[in-house]
Amino acid sequence: MNRYTKNPDDLSEMEIKVLIGTCKGLSSTEIARFVYRSHRAVEKCRTVLYRKFYVTNKMELIKVAGKLFKLV
């Protein structure tokens, strides 16, 4: 059993956008411009993603996202 969710439907629209931006290597400020939020809101959303996927940093989050969306 995987330690993270396998269902992208468990993610909000904001979380998906932040996840995509993170995978593209964008900073919190750059993602914030894209989703029309503050950079702090993006950082908070990324923290929620860390908890949902049981990871502690961006690289782990990107790795999990790759598996979730079958990018790797």
KOLTORGU-290805 format. One record per residue: x, y, z of N, C-alpha, C in turn; residue in one letter; residue number from 1. Coordinates in steps of 0.05 Angstrom, whole numbers, plus 5000, padded with zeros to 4 digits. Each point is the difference from the previous one (the first is absolute). Layout:
# residues N
n_east / n_north / n_up / ca_east / ca_north / ca_up / c_east / c_north / c_up / resn / resi
X / Y / Z / X / Y / Z / X / Y / Z / A / NUM
...
This chain:
# residues 72
n_east / n_north / n_up / ca_east / ca_north / ca_up / c_east / c_north / c_up / resn / resi
5017 / 4976 / 5000 / 4983 / 5024 / 5000 / 5018 / 5025 / 5000 / M / 1
4994 / 5018 / 4983 / 5015 / 5025 / 4999 / 4993 / 5018 / 5023 / N / 2
5019 / 5016 / 5008 / 4996 / 5018 / 5023 / 4987 / 5026 / 4992 / R / 3
4994 / 5004 / 4975 / 4987 / 5025 / 4991 / 4975 / 4993 / 4984 / Y / 4
4984 / 5020 / 4997 / 4975 / 4997 / 4986 / 5005 / 4993 / 4971 / T / 5
4984 / 4983 / 4988 / 5003 / 4992 / 4972 / 4979 / 5015 / 4983 / K / 6
4982 / 5014 / 5013 / 4978 / 5012 / 4986 / 5004 / 5030 / 4998 / N / 7
5005 / 5010 / 4976 / 5003 / 5029 / 4996 / 4975 / 5015 / 5008 / P / 8
4977 / 4987 / 5001 / 4975 / 5013 / 5007 / 5000 / 5008 / 5029 / D / 9
5019 / 4990 / 5016 / 5002 / 5007 / 5028 / 5013 / 5028 / 5004 / D / 10
5010 / 5011 / 4978 / 5014 / 5026 / 5001 / 4981 / 5022 / 4990 / L / 11
5002 / 5023 / 5013 / 4985 / 5023 / 4991 / 5012 / 5012 / 4975 / S / 12
4985 / 5017 / 4987 / 5010 / 5013 / 4975 / 5026 / 5016 / 5006 / E / 13
5000 / 5014 / 5023 / 5023 / 5016 / 5008 / 5024 / 4981 / 5004 / M / 14
4996 / 4978 / 5014 / 5021 / 4981 / 5006 / 5012 / 4989 / 4974 / E / 15
4983 / 4994 / 4981 / 5010 / 4990 / 4974 / 5017 / 5021 / 4986 / I / 16
4991 / 5025 / 5000 / 5015 / 5021 / 4987 / 5027 / 5005 / 5014 / K / 17
5000 / 4999 / 5026 / 5025 / 5003 / 5015 / 5018 / 4977 / 4994 / V / 18
4989 / 4976 / 4999 / 5016 / 4976 / 4994 / 5013 / 5002 / 4972 / L / 19
4984 / 5008 / 4981 / 5011 / 5003 / 4973 / 5021 / 5022 / 4999 / I / 20
4996 / 5022 / 5013 / 5019 / 5022 / 5000 / 5026 / 4991 / 5014 / G / 21
4998 / 4985 / 5021 / 5023 / 4989 / 5014 / 5016 / 4981 / 4982 / T / 22
4986 / 4983 / 4986 / 5013 / 4981 / 4982 / 5014 / 5015 / 4977 / C / 23
4989 / 5023 / 4992 / 5013 / 5015 / 4979 / 5024 / 5016 / 5010 / K / 24
5004 / 5000 / 5027 / 5023 / 5014 / 5011 / 4994 / 5029 / 5006 / G / 25
4975 / 5008 / 5001 / 4993 / 5028 / 5006 / 5002 / 5006 / 5030 / L / 26
5007 / 5024 / 5006 / 5001 / 5009 / 5028 / 4972 / 5005 / 5011 / S / 27
4997 / 5003 / 5026 / 4974 / 5006 / 5011 / 4989 / 5026 / 4989 / S / 28
5016 / 5020 / 4996 / 4991 / 5025 / 4989 / 4990 / 4997 / 4972 / T / 29
5014 / 4984 / 4983 / 4992 / 4996 / 4973 / 4974 / 4984 / 4999 / E / 30
4997 / 4980 / 5017 / 4975 / 4985 / 5001 / 4977 / 5018 / 5009 / I / 31
5006 / 5017 / 5019 / 4980 / 5019 / 5011 / 4988 / 5018 / 4978 / A / 32
5017 / 5009 / 4982 / 4990 / 5017 / 4978 / 4982 / 4983 / 4982 / R / 33
5007 / 4975 / 4996 / 4984 / 4982 / 4983 / 4972 / 4994 / 5012 / F / 34
4999 / 4996 / 5026 / 4975 / 4993 / 5013 / 4985 / 5023 / 5013 / V / 35
5011 / 5024 / 4997 / 4988 / 5025 / 5011 / 4997 / 4999 / 5030 / Y / 36
5021 / 4991 / 5014 / 5000 / 4999 / 5029 / 5027 / 5012 / 5009 / R / 37
5003 / 5002 / 5027 / 5025 / 5009 / 5010 / 5020 / 4977 / 5001 / S / 38
5026 / 5007 / 5002 / 5020 / 4979 / 5001 / 4997 / 4984 / 5026 / H / 39
4990 / 5013 / 5021 / 4996 / 4986 / 5026 / 4978 / 4979 / 4997 / R / 40
4979 / 5006 / 4984 / 4978 / 4981 / 4996 / 5011 / 4976 / 4984 / A / 41
5018 / 5005 / 4981 / 5013 / 4978 / 4985 / 5017 / 4983 / 5019 / V / 42
5016 / 5013 / 5017 / 5016 / 4985 / 5019 / 4983 / 4983 / 5019 / E / 43
4978 / 5011 / 5009 / 4982 / 4985 / 5018 / 4988 / 4976 / 4985 / K / 44
4992 / 5004 / 4975 / 4989 / 4979 / 4984 / 5022 / 4978 / 4995 / C / 45
5024 / 5008 / 4996 / 5022 / 4980 / 4996 / 5004 / 4984 / 5026 / R / 46
4998 / 5014 / 5023 / 5002 / 4986 / 5025 / 4978 / 4979 / 5003 / T / 47
4976 / 5007 / 4992 / 4978 / 4980 / 5001 / 5006 / 4977 / 4981 / V / 48
5012 / 5005 / 4977 / 5008 / 4978 / 4982 / 5021 / 4983 / 5012 / L / 49
5019 / 5012 / 5014 / 5020 / 4984 / 5014 / 4987 / 4980 / 5020 / Y / 50
4981 / 5010 / 5015 / 4986 / 4983 / 5019 / 4984 / 4978 / 4986 / R / 51
4986 / 5007 / 4979 / 4983 / 4981 / 4985 / 5017 / 4977 / 4989 / K / 52
5024 / 5007 / 4991 / 5017 / 4980 / 4987 / 5022 / 4989 / 5018 / F / 53
5000 / 5009 / 5025 / 5020 / 4991 / 5019 / 5029 / 5004 / 4990 / Y / 54
5005 / 5024 / 4991 / 5027 / 5008 / 4991 / 5009 / 5025 / 5016 / V / 55
5026 / 5006 / 4997 / 5011 / 5022 / 5016 / 5013 / 5022 / 4984 / T / 56
5002 / 4996 / 4973 / 5012 / 5021 / 4984 / 4990 / 4999 / 4971 / N / 57
5008 / 5020 / 4985 / 4990 / 5003 / 4972 / 5007 / 4976 / 4983 / K / 58
5025 / 4990 / 5002 / 5009 / 4978 / 4983 / 4983 / 4975 / 5005 / M / 59
4994 / 4994 / 5025 / 4983 / 4977 / 5006 / 4972 / 5004 / 4989 / E / 60
4990 / 5025 / 5002 / 4974 / 5006 / 4989 / 4999 / 4996 / 4970 / L / 61
5021 / 5009 / 4986 / 5001 / 4997 / 4971 / 5001 / 4970 / 4993 / I / 62
5015 / 4985 / 5015 / 5002 / 4971 / 4995 / 4973 / 4986 / 5003 / K / 63
4986 / 5007 / 5021 / 4973 / 4988 / 5005 / 4981 / 5009 / 4978 / V / 64
5001 / 5026 / 4992 / 4983 / 5010 / 4979 / 5005 / 4985 / 4974 / A / 65
5025 / 4994 / 4995 / 5007 / 4985 / 4975 / 4987 / 4973 / 5000 / G / 66
5000 / 4987 / 5023 / 4987 / 4973 / 5002 / 4969 / 5003 / 4999 / K / 67
4990 / 5020 / 5013 / 4971 / 5004 / 5001 / 4989 / 5005 / 4972 / L / 68
5013 / 5017 / 4985 / 4991 / 5007 / 4974 / 5014 / 4984 / 4978 / F / 69
5014 / 4979 / 5008 / 5014 / 4982 / 4982 / 5019 / 5014 / 4981 / K / 70
5016 / 5018 / 5012 / 5019 / 5015 / 4984 / 5027 / 4985 / 4999 / L / 71
5004 / 4981 / 5019 / 5024 / 4984 / 5000 / 4994 / 4971 / 4999 / V / 72
